[in-house]
Amino acid sequence: MSGSLRRIWLCADDYGIAPGVNAAIRDLVARGRLNATSAMVLAPSLDRAAVEALAALNADAPRVSIGLHFTLTGLFAPLSANYSPLDGGHFLSIGQTLLRALARRLDAEALAREAEAQFLRFIALFGRPPDFIDGHQHVHLLPQVRDAVIEAALRHAPGAWLRQCAAAGGLSLSDPKGLLIDVLSRRFRRQAAAAGIAVNSAFSGTYTYLPEADFAALFPSFIKNLPEGAVVMCHPGTVDDELRRLDPLTDLREREYAFLAGDDFPYDLAQAGLVLAR
């Protein structure tokens, strides 16, 4: 019975990173296969046309929640002036950023300015605050970074929820990324609660992103025993030159896209007793 189905968020990260990713995400939203996506407001491919095409999907009825994909790593340039540290005009890698954050060696004032700039850019592009906030490579969970994100959310998106990344069930040692963000989410949840900001109930969708990874085979494990309000992360897309320039995650995006557009996805969702929230 539909009344017994648990509602979850299936969120496509990285809207704006490249035209092929943008088009794939919009296609899946139109098919009813996604109900959330988070936008990279400093990515060159999040232009006016990409924003309007995504927003148009909600014109007749709400189909997709649109969040801010806070970005602080990789081959992207900051929106704020005098941000540091940088590497050749771009943010540091996630590894360098993680080490500095754990040692509390990031510039708190620079983080606050960049968070402010990205929230304001989202509002300028979409004409409203984000529905939720998450982070590219989960950077929003890091010490110091989470302080800046929570403060900016309170000022500019008081009705938004924040994505925490604690797993619903047990984690395997074969998923070190999942283990790390699970640990980081403990403090993140406490800070969000103290600020009066809602978070999702649980999180899944991490895997190793090795070339041989089989997203279709992994997906049933991602959604097993998920509670109401959980978030499943995904990265569908098609590969183009802009994606190759900016991100190492390429061909696996096409496998995710093919699975989510295919017949096995709705079957797996139904078998798990889940439905996409609206």
N, C-alpha and C positions, 0 to 999 in steps of 0.2 A: 504493500500500500504506500502511496506517495507520502502519507503522513508520517511514516516511520523512517523515511529517508533523511540522512544527515546532510546538511548543506555545507559545502566547502568552497574555497576560493582556489581556482587554478589560474596562477598569475604568470604571464609571460614577461620576463625581465627584458630590459634593453630596448624598449621602443625608442627609435631615433638613432640607433647606432649605425644603421645602413638601410638603404632603400629596400633591399631584399628581405630584411627582417621586418621592417614596417609593413610591407605588403602581406607577408605571411601571417603576422599577428592580426591584421584587419580581416583577412580572409577567415581565420579561425573564429574570430568574434562573430562575424556575419553568419557563420555556420552554427553558432551556439556551442562551440567547443572550448571557448575561453570566456571567463567573466571578469578578468582583471589584467591590467598591464601597467608597468611603471615606466615612465618616460625619462630619458637622459636629456636634460634641458640644455646641456652644453655641447651636445653632439651636433656636428654640422648637418646631419640628415634629419634633424628635427626642425624642419623649416615650416613655414606657414601652411603649405599644402599638406604636409604630413599631419600637422595638428588638426586642421579642418577636416581631413578625411577620417581621422579617429573620432573626433567629436561628433561627426555626422552620424556615426553608428548609434548614438544615443538620442537622435533627433525625435524618433517616433515613440520609442520606449527605452527604458534603461537596459542596456545590454552589457556594458563593461564599466567597471570601476577603474579610474585612471589615477595612478599614484606618481609620486616623485621618486625617481631612482637616483638617490643622492650619490654623486660620483666624486671620488677623491684619489683615484689611482689610474694608471695606464696612460695611453697616448692621448690624453685630453688636456686642454689648457684651462686654467681656472677662469671663472667669471669675474672674480674680485681682483682689485689692484693689490700689488705687493704681496701676493701669496708666496709663502715659502714653507718648506723647501721644495724646489723644483729640480727637474733633470732635463736640461735642454729646452726649457719653456713648458714642459709637461709635468704632470703629477709623477710622484715616485711610483714604483711598482708596489703591488700589494704586500710583498714580503718586506720591503723596506719600510713601508707605512706601518705594518703590524709591529715590527721591532721597535720603531720609534714610539708608537702608541703605548706599547706595554711598558716601556721605560719612561713614559710621560715626557717625551722630548719633542712633541709636536707643539707648534705655536698656537696657543689657545685663542688669541685674538684673531689670527689669520683664519683659523677654523670657523670662528663665529662670523667673520665677514663673508666667507665663502658659503656657509650655510644660508645666511641671509640672502646672498645674491641668487642662489639656486632656487630658493623658495619664491623670491620675487619674480624670477624669470618664468617659473611655472605659471604663476598667477597672471603675468602679462600675456603669456602664450594662450592659455586656456580660458582666461577670463574668470577664473575662480580658483580657490585653493585645491590642493590635491585631496583625493579621498583617503589616501593612505601614504605612508612613507616607508621605503626600504632603501637598500644601498647596493651599489655596484660592488661585487665581490664581498658583500656583507660588511662593508666598511663602516656602516652606521652603528655596528655593535661594538666597535673598538673603544677603549678608554680614551678620554678627551673628545673624540669624535662624537660619541653618543651625547655628551653634554651639550655640544653645539647644536646637534640635530634636535634634541628635545626642547631646548630653549627656542629655536626657530619655529618648531611646530606649535608651541604654545602661543607664540606671537601671531603666526600667519595662517595656521591651519588647526585651530582649536577643536574642530570636529573630526579630525582625521585620526585614524588608528596607525600604530607603528607595528612593523613586522618583526616579531621576535622569532628566533630560529631554533627553539628547543624541540627535539624530536618527540613524537607521540609515544614511541615505544623504545625498545633497546637499540643501541647503536653498535656497529661492528668496528673492530680495529682496522678493517679494510677500508673504512671511510674516515680518514683522519680529518678531512675538512668538516664533515658532519659533527665529529667529536668536538672540534675546536669551537665551532659556532654555537654548539649546544652549551658549552661552558661559558662563553662570552654572553650568552643570552640570559644567564641567571642574574647578573648584575643589571643588565639592560632592563629586564622585566621589573626589577625592584625600583629602578629610577623612574621608569614610565609610570608605575603605580603611584609613586610618591608625587609625581607631577599631575596625576589625575588623567592620564592618557591611556586609552584602551589599547590592547594588543590582541593578536590572534591566539587561539587556544593551543595550537600546535603547528608544526612545520615539517615538511619533507620535500624530497626531490633532489637532494645532493647525490652525486656519484663522481667517479674518478675522471670522467671526460677523456679516458684513454681512447685511441682510435677504434679499438675493438668493442667498445661499450655498446650494449644493445638496449636502447631506451624502451622499446616495446616489451622486452622481457623483464626489465626492471620495474616498469610502471605498476604492476599489481602489488609489488612490495612497498611502493611509495604510498599507496592509498589504503593499505591494510589497517583496519582498526582505527582509522582517523576519527577524531571527535568532531562534533559540530563546530564550525568556525575555523577549521584548520586551513592552512595555506599550503598548496603544492606549487613549488617553483618549476618553471620550465623555460626553455630558450629556443623556441621554434624560429625558423627563418630559411631563406635561400641564400646561397653564397654569391657575393658580388665583390668587386674590387675594393670597395670601401670597407666591407667587413674584413677582408683579408688584411687591409692596412691597419685596422684598429684593434683587432681581437684575435687571439689564437683559437677560439672556439668557432669552428667553421662547419665542416661536413656533418658533425653531430647535430647541428641545428636542423639540417635537412631531414635527418632521421626522426627527430622529434616532431617536426612538421608533418611528415608523412604519417606517423602513427596517430597524431591527434586529429588529422583529417580523415582517417580511415575508419573501418567498421569495428575494429577491436576495441578502440577507446571507449565508446559508449557502453559496450558489453562489459568491459572491466569495471567501469564506474557503477553500473547497475548491480553487478555481482557483489561489489563491496558495500552496497546499500547507500550509495552516495548520489548527490545531485549537485549541480553547480548553483550556488546562491544567486539570488537576484536582488 
